[in-house]
Amino acid sequence: MVSVDSDKCIGCGACASVCPAGFEMKDDGKSHVKDPKAPCVGEAISACPVGAISQ
């Protein structure tokens, strides 16, 4: 299960930039999982500068 720790997320948007199919930025300024099965999820996890995404 892919999840974003909203306490760690700084809202930089790196995950949504590298994997727009898997993540989206919402009105709260945080990243949210859109499609946990998107093929680019692993890349987004690596791109997160604060390690807020887990699988």
PyMOL Python script that loads the backbone (N, CA, C, O; Angstrom):
from pymol import cmd

cmd.read_pdbstr("""\
ATOM      1  N   MET A   1       0.835  -1.185   0.000  1.00  0.00           N
ATOM      2  CA  MET A   1       0.000   0.000   0.000  1.00  0.00           C
ATOM      3  C   MET A   1       0.884   1.254   0.000  1.00  0.00           C
ATOM      4  O   MET A   1       1.765   1.395   0.848  1.00  0.00           O
ATOM      5  N   VAL A   2       0.654   2.127  -0.916  1.00  0.00           N
ATOM      6  CA  VAL A   2       1.413   3.370  -1.029  1.00  0.00           C
ATOM      7  C   VAL A   2       0.693   4.437  -0.220  1.00  0.00           C
ATOM      8  O   VAL A   2      -0.524   4.592  -0.318  1.00  0.00           O
ATOM      9  N   SER A   3       1.466   5.176   0.586  1.00  0.00           N
ATOM     10  CA  SER A   3       0.851   6.250   1.365  1.00  0.00           C
ATOM     11  C   SER A   3       1.821   7.414   1.514  1.00  0.00           C
ATOM     12  O   SER A   3       3.038   7.259   1.414  1.00  0.00           O
ATOM     13  N   VAL A   4       1.242   8.581   1.755  1.00  0.00           N
ATOM     14  CA  VAL A   4       2.013   9.789   1.991  1.00  0.00           C
ATOM     15  C   VAL A   4       1.788  10.197   3.442  1.00  0.00           C
ATOM     16  O   VAL A   4       0.649  10.375   3.873  1.00  0.00           O
ATOM     17  N   ASP A   5       2.867  10.344   4.186  1.00  0.00           N
ATOM     18  CA  ASP A   5       2.788  10.806   5.571  1.00  0.00           C
ATOM     19  C   ASP A   5       2.617  12.324   5.534  1.00  0.00           C
ATOM     20  O   ASP A   5       3.569  13.054   5.254  1.00  0.00           O
ATOM     21  N   SER A   6       1.410  12.792   5.814  1.00  0.00           N
ATOM     22  CA  SER A   6       1.126  14.225   5.696  1.00  0.00           C
ATOM     23  C   SER A   6       1.900  15.067   6.712  1.00  0.00           C
ATOM     24  O   SER A   6       2.087  16.266   6.509  1.00  0.00           O
ATOM     25  N   ASP A   7       2.344  14.449   7.794  1.00  0.00           N
ATOM     26  CA  ASP A   7       3.159  15.185   8.764  1.00  0.00           C
ATOM     27  C   ASP A   7       4.567  15.446   8.226  1.00  0.00           C
ATOM     28  O   ASP A   7       5.180  16.465   8.545  1.00  0.00           O
ATOM     29  N   LYS A   8       5.069  14.527   7.414  1.00  0.00           N
ATOM     30  CA  LYS A   8       6.411  14.686   6.824  1.00  0.00           C
ATOM     31  C   LYS A   8       6.391  15.480   5.520  1.00  0.00           C
ATOM     32  O   LYS A   8       7.360  16.167   5.196  1.00  0.00           O
ATOM     33  N   CYS A   9       5.295  15.389   4.773  1.00  0.00           N
ATOM     34  CA  CYS A   9       5.202  16.018   3.449  1.00  0.00           C
ATOM     35  C   CYS A   9       5.370  17.532   3.564  1.00  0.00           C
ATOM     36  O   CYS A   9       4.704  18.189   4.363  1.00  0.00           O
ATOM     37  N   ILE A  10       6.279  18.069   2.743  1.00  0.00           N
ATOM     38  CA  ILE A  10       6.514  19.519   2.744  1.00  0.00           C
ATOM     39  C   ILE A  10       5.848  20.195   1.551  1.00  0.00           C
ATOM     40  O   ILE A  10       5.968  21.407   1.375  1.00  0.00           O
ATOM     41  N   GLY A  11       5.151  19.418   0.736  1.00  0.00           N
ATOM     42  CA  GLY A  11       4.406  19.979  -0.385  1.00  0.00           C
ATOM     43  C   GLY A  11       5.258  20.488  -1.525  1.00  0.00           C
ATOM     44  O   GLY A  11       4.856  21.410  -2.235  1.00  0.00           O
ATOM     45  N   CYS A  12       6.436  19.901  -1.713  1.00  0.00           N
ATOM     46  CA  CYS A  12       7.331  20.376  -2.772  1.00  0.00           C
ATOM     47  C   CYS A  12       6.856  19.994  -4.165  1.00  0.00           C
ATOM     48  O   CYS A  12       7.216  20.651  -5.142  1.00  0.00           O
ATOM     49  N   GLY A  13       6.048  18.937  -4.270  1.00  0.00           N
ATOM     50  CA  GLY A  13       5.494  18.524  -5.555  1.00  0.00           C
ATOM     51  C   GLY A  13       6.395  17.649  -6.401  1.00  0.00           C
ATOM     52  O   GLY A  13       6.071  17.371  -7.556  1.00  0.00           O
ATOM     53  N   ALA A  14       7.516  17.210  -5.855  1.00  0.00           N
ATOM     54  CA  ALA A  14       8.433  16.369  -6.630  1.00  0.00           C
ATOM     55  C   ALA A  14       7.750  15.079  -7.082  1.00  0.00           C
ATOM     56  O   ALA A  14       7.927  14.650  -8.222  1.00  0.00           O
ATOM     57  N   CYS A  15       6.989  14.474  -6.213  1.00  0.00           N
ATOM     58  CA  CYS A  15       6.324  13.213  -6.567  1.00  0.00           C
ATOM     59  C   CYS A  15       5.330  13.409  -7.706  1.00  0.00           C
ATOM     60  O   CYS A  15       5.281  12.609  -8.640  1.00  0.00           O
ATOM     61  N   ALA A  16       4.543  14.468  -7.623  1.00  0.00           N
ATOM     62  CA  ALA A  16       3.557  14.741  -8.674  1.00  0.00           C
ATOM     63  C   ALA A  16       4.240  15.132  -9.977  1.00  0.00           C
ATOM     64  O   ALA A  16       3.690  14.901 -11.054  1.00  0.00           O
ATOM     65  N   SER A  17       5.421  15.713  -9.899  1.00  0.00           N
ATOM     66  CA  SER A  17       6.158  16.080 -11.107  1.00  0.00           C
ATOM     67  C   SER A  17       6.691  14.857 -11.839  1.00  0.00           C
ATOM     68  O   SER A  17       6.583  14.763 -13.062  1.00  0.00           O
ATOM     69  N   VAL A  18       7.271  13.913 -11.084  1.00  0.00           N
ATOM     70  CA  VAL A  18       7.834  12.728 -11.728  1.00  0.00           C
ATOM     71  C   VAL A  18       6.794  11.636 -11.962  1.00  0.00           C
ATOM     72  O   VAL A  18       7.004  10.740 -12.780  1.00  0.00           O
ATOM     73  N   CYS A  19       5.679  11.710 -11.248  1.00  0.00           N
ATOM     74  CA  CYS A  19       4.648  10.673 -11.390  1.00  0.00           C
ATOM     75  C   CYS A  19       3.247  11.279 -11.272  1.00  0.00           C
ATOM     76  O   CYS A  19       2.542  11.032 -10.294  1.00  0.00           O
ATOM     77  N   PRO A  20       2.849  12.068 -12.264  1.00  0.00           N
ATOM     78  CA  PRO A  20       1.513  12.684 -12.198  1.00  0.00           C
ATOM     79  C   PRO A  20       0.368  11.675 -12.244  1.00  0.00           C
ATOM     80  O   PRO A  20      -0.747  11.984 -11.823  1.00  0.00           O
ATOM     81  N   ALA A  21       0.633  10.488 -12.745  1.00  0.00           N
ATOM     82  CA  ALA A  21      -0.406   9.450 -12.751  1.00  0.00           C
ATOM     83  C   ALA A  21      -0.635   8.889 -11.353  1.00  0.00           C
ATOM     84  O   ALA A  21      -1.718   8.388 -11.052  1.00  0.00           O
ATOM     85  N   GLY A  22       0.381   8.974 -10.500  1.00  0.00           N
ATOM     86  CA  GLY A  22       0.298   8.369  -9.169  1.00  0.00           C
ATOM     87  C   GLY A  22       0.027   9.332  -8.034  1.00  0.00           C
ATOM     88  O   GLY A  22      -0.505   8.934  -6.998  1.00  0.00           O
ATOM     89  N   PHE A  23       0.388  10.609  -8.215  1.00  0.00           N
ATOM     90  CA  PHE A  23       0.266  11.569  -7.115  1.00  0.00           C
ATOM     91  C   PHE A  23      -0.316  12.884  -7.601  1.00  0.00           C
ATOM     92  O   PHE A  23      -0.150  13.266  -8.760  1.00  0.00           O
ATOM     93  N   GLU A  24      -0.999  13.567  -6.697  1.00  0.00           N
ATOM     94  CA  GLU A  24      -1.526  14.889  -6.998  1.00  0.00           C
ATOM     95  C   GLU A  24      -1.405  15.768  -5.757  1.00  0.00           C
ATOM     96  O   GLU A  24      -1.461  15.291  -4.624  1.00  0.00           O
ATOM     97  N   MET A  25      -1.239  17.052  -6.005  1.00  0.00           N
ATOM     98  CA  MET A  25      -1.205  18.024  -4.926  1.00  0.00           C
ATOM     99  C   MET A  25      -2.631  18.517  -4.713  1.00  0.00           C
ATOM    100  O   MET A  25      -3.336  18.845  -5.667  1.00  0.00           O
ATOM    101  N   LYS A  26      -3.038  18.563  -3.469  1.00  0.00           N
ATOM    102  CA  LYS A  26      -4.411  19.003  -3.163  1.00  0.00           C
ATOM    103  C   LYS A  26      -4.394  20.364  -2.488  1.00  0.00           C
ATOM    104  O   LYS A  26      -3.333  20.937  -2.238  1.00  0.00           O
ATOM    105  N   ASP A  27      -5.580  20.869  -2.199  1.00  0.00           N
ATOM    106  CA  ASP A  27      -5.735  22.206  -1.627  1.00  0.00           C
ATOM    107  C   ASP A  27      -5.043  22.387  -0.282  1.00  0.00           C
ATOM    108  O   ASP A  27      -4.751  23.512   0.123  1.00  0.00           O
ATOM    109  N   ASP A  28      -4.780  21.280   0.412  1.00  0.00           N
ATOM    110  CA  ASP A  28      -4.087  21.390   1.699  1.00  0.00           C
ATOM    111  C   ASP A  28      -2.587  21.597   1.527  1.00  0.00           C
ATOM    112  O   ASP A  28      -1.856  21.721   2.509  1.00  0.00           O
ATOM    113  N   GLY A  29      -2.124  21.635   0.258  1.00  0.00           N
ATOM    114  CA  GLY A  29      -0.708  21.846  -0.015  1.00  0.00           C
ATOM    115  C   GLY A  29       0.135  20.594   0.131  1.00  0.00           C
ATOM    116  O   GLY A  29       1.363  20.663   0.106  1.00  0.00           O
ATOM    117  N   LYS A  30      -0.510  19.463   0.282  1.00  0.00           N
ATOM    118  CA  LYS A  30       0.184  18.192   0.480  1.00  0.00           C
ATOM    119  C   LYS A  30      -0.077  17.260  -0.695  1.00  0.00           C
ATOM    120  O   LYS A  30      -1.044  17.421  -1.440  1.00  0.00           O
ATOM    121  N   SER A  31       0.806  16.287  -0.839  1.00  0.00           N
ATOM    122  CA  SER A  31       0.661  15.273  -1.869  1.00  0.00           C
ATOM    123  C   SER A  31      -0.320  14.206  -1.413  1.00  0.00           C
ATOM    124  O   SER A  31      -0.399  13.875  -0.230  1.00  0.00           O
ATOM    125  N   HIS A  32      -1.069  13.672  -2.379  1.00  0.00           N
ATOM    126  CA  HIS A  32      -2.008  12.594  -2.106  1.00  0.00           C
ATOM    127  C   HIS A  32      -1.863  11.539  -3.194  1.00  0.00           C
ATOM    128  O   HIS A  32      -1.625  11.859  -4.358  1.00  0.00           O
ATOM    129  N   VAL A  33      -2.008  10.281  -2.802  1.00  0.00           N
ATOM    130  CA  VAL A  33      -1.909   9.177  -3.752  1.00  0.00           C
ATOM    131  C   VAL A  33      -3.139   9.184  -4.645  1.00  0.00           C
ATOM    132  O   VAL A  33      -4.274   9.207  -4.170  1.00  0.00           O
ATOM    133  N   LYS A  34      -2.888   9.165  -5.941  1.00  0.00           N
ATOM    134  CA  LYS A  34      -3.960   9.137  -6.932  1.00  0.00           C
ATOM    135  C   LYS A  34      -4.127   7.706  -7.468  1.00  0.00           C
ATOM    136  O   LYS A  34      -5.244   7.194  -7.545  1.00  0.00           O
ATOM    137  N   ASP A  35      -3.012   7.070  -7.834  1.00  0.00           N
ATOM    138  CA  ASP A  35      -3.040   5.699  -8.342  1.00  0.00           C
ATOM    139  C   ASP A  35      -1.817   4.956  -7.810  1.00  0.00           C
ATOM    140  O   ASP A  35      -0.716   5.106  -8.340  1.00  0.00           O
ATOM    141  N   PRO A  36      -2.011   4.161  -6.769  1.00  0.00           N
ATOM    142  CA  PRO A  36      -0.868   3.460  -6.160  1.00  0.00           C
ATOM    143  C   PRO A  36      -0.210   2.431  -7.074  1.00  0.00           C
ATOM    144  O   PRO A  36       0.894   1.965  -6.790  1.00  0.00           O
ATOM    145  N   LYS A  37      -0.880   2.074  -8.167  1.00  0.00           N
ATOM    146  CA  LYS A  37      -0.328   1.083  -9.091  1.00  0.00           C
ATOM    147  C   LYS A  37       0.333   1.711 -10.312  1.00  0.00           C
ATOM    148  O   LYS A  37       0.741   0.998 -11.229  1.00  0.00           O
ATOM    149  N   ALA A  38       0.442   3.031 -10.335  1.00  0.00           N
ATOM    150  CA  ALA A  38       1.099   3.703 -11.459  1.00  0.00           C
ATOM    151  C   ALA A  38       2.547   3.221 -11.532  1.00  0.00           C
ATOM    152  O   ALA A  38       3.203   3.075 -10.501  1.00  0.00           O
ATOM    153  N   PRO A  39       3.046   2.976 -12.734  1.00  0.00           N
ATOM    154  CA  PRO A  39       4.402   2.424 -12.875  1.00  0.00           C
ATOM    155  C   PRO A  39       5.523   3.344 -12.386  1.00  0.00           C
ATOM    156  O   PRO A  39       6.644   2.882 -12.171  1.00  0.00           O
ATOM    157  N   CYS A  40       5.244   4.608 -12.210  1.00  0.00           N
ATOM    158  CA  CYS A  40       6.274   5.561 -11.803  1.00  0.00           C
ATOM    159  C   CYS A  40       6.310   5.807 -10.298  1.00  0.00           C
ATOM    160  O   CYS A  40       7.052   6.678  -9.843  1.00  0.00           O
ATOM    161  N   VAL A  41       5.533   5.069  -9.515  1.00  0.00           N
ATOM    162  CA  VAL A  41       5.463   5.290  -8.069  1.00  0.00           C
ATOM    163  C   VAL A  41       6.841   5.138  -7.409  1.00  0.00           C
ATOM    164  O   VAL A  41       7.199   5.928  -6.536  1.00  0.00           O
ATOM    165  N   GLY A  42       7.596   4.148  -7.814  1.00  0.00           N
ATOM    166  CA  GLY A  42       8.931   3.939  -7.249  1.00  0.00           C
ATOM    167  C   GLY A  42       9.844   5.131  -7.467  1.00  0.00           C
ATOM    168  O   GLY A  42      10.614   5.506  -6.583  1.00  0.00           O
ATOM    169  N   GLU A  43       9.752   5.721  -8.643  1.00  0.00           N
ATOM    170  CA  GLU A  43      10.552   6.905  -8.961  1.00  0.00           C
ATOM    171  C   GLU A  43      10.138   8.076  -8.068  1.00  0.00           C
ATOM    172  O   GLU A  43      10.981   8.847  -7.611  1.00  0.00           O
ATOM    173  N   ALA A  44       8.840   8.200  -7.828  1.00  0.00           N
ATOM    174  CA  ALA A  44       8.341   9.273  -6.974  1.00  0.00           C
ATOM    175  C   ALA A  44       8.802   9.098  -5.535  1.00  0.00           C
ATOM    176  O   ALA A  44       9.132  10.074  -4.862  1.00  0.00           O
ATOM    177  N   ILE A  45       8.823   7.869  -5.067  1.00  0.00           N
ATOM    178  CA  ILE A  45       9.303   7.590  -3.709  1.00  0.00           C
ATOM    179  C   ILE A  45      10.754   8.036  -3.583  1.00  0.00           C
ATOM    180  O   ILE A  45      11.137   8.651  -2.588  1.00  0.00           O
ATOM    181  N   SER A  46      11.552   7.727  -4.586  1.00  0.00           N
ATOM    182  CA  SER A  46      12.964   8.127  -4.584  1.00  0.00           C
ATOM    183  C   SER A  46      13.142   9.638  -4.680  1.00  0.00           C
ATOM    184  O   SER A  46      14.109  10.188  -4.153  1.00  0.00           O
ATOM    185  N   ALA A  47      12.210  10.308  -5.352  1.00  0.00           N
ATOM    186  CA  ALA A  47      12.318  11.751  -5.569  1.00  0.00           C
ATOM    187  C   ALA A  47      11.920  12.570  -4.346  1.00  0.00           C
ATOM    188  O   ALA A  47      12.277  13.745  -4.255  1.00  0.00           O
ATOM    189  N   CYS A  48      11.198  11.985  -3.415  1.00  0.00           N
ATOM    190  CA  CYS A  48      10.731  12.728  -2.247  1.00  0.00           C
ATOM    191  C   CYS A  48      11.914  13.102  -1.353  1.00  0.00           C
ATOM    192  O   CYS A  48      12.596  12.219  -0.833  1.00  0.00           O
ATOM    193  N   PRO A  49      12.165  14.408  -1.169  1.00  0.00           N
ATOM    194  CA  PRO A  49      13.339  14.829  -0.405  1.00  0.00           C
ATOM    195  C   PRO A  49      13.239  14.573   1.103  1.00  0.00           C
ATOM    196  O   PRO A  49      14.252  14.608   1.802  1.00  0.00           O
ATOM    197  N   VAL A  50      12.040  14.319   1.602  1.00  0.00           N
ATOM    198  CA  VAL A  50      11.888  14.099   3.040  1.00  0.00           C
ATOM    199  C   VAL A  50      11.422  12.684   3.386  1.00  0.00           C
ATOM    200  O   VAL A  50      11.152  12.390   4.550  1.00  0.00           O
ATOM    201  N   GLY A  51      11.329  11.823   2.402  1.00  0.00           N
ATOM    202  CA  GLY A  51      10.952  10.426   2.647  1.00  0.00           C
ATOM    203  C   GLY A  51       9.537  10.274   3.173  1.00  0.00           C
ATOM    204  O   GLY A  51       9.278   9.425   4.026  1.00  0.00           O
ATOM    205  N   ALA A  52       8.618  11.090   2.671  1.00  0.00           N
ATOM    206  CA  ALA A  52       7.243  11.061   3.158  1.00  0.00           C
ATOM    207  C   ALA A  52       6.380   9.975   2.514  1.00  0.00           C
ATOM    208  O   ALA A  52       5.274   9.703   2.980  1.00  0.00           O
ATOM    209  N   ILE A  53       6.882   9.356   1.448  1.00  0.00           N
ATOM    210  CA  ILE A  53       6.088   8.339   0.743  1.00  0.00           C
ATOM    211  C   ILE A  53       6.623   6.970   1.097  1.00  0.00           C
ATOM    212  O   ILE A  53       7.826   6.719   1.026  1.00  0.00           O
ATOM    213  N   SER A  54       5.717   6.085   1.480  1.00  0.00           N
ATOM    214  CA  SER A  54       6.121   4.713   1.774  1.00  0.00           C
ATOM    215  C   SER A  54       5.288   3.745   0.956  1.00  0.00           C
ATOM    216  O   SER A  54       4.206   4.075   0.471  1.00  0.00           O
ATOM    217  N   GLN A  55       5.824   2.538   0.817  1.00  0.00           N
ATOM    218  CA  GLN A  55       5.147   1.530   0.023  1.00  0.00           C
ATOM    219  C   GLN A  55       5.034   0.248   0.826  1.00  0.00           C
ATOM    220  O   GLN A  55       4.489  -0.742   0.336  1.00  0.00           O
TER     221      GLN A  55
END
""", "prot")
cmd.dss("prot")
cmd.show_as("cartoon", "prot")
cmd.util.cbc("prot")
cmd.orient("prot")
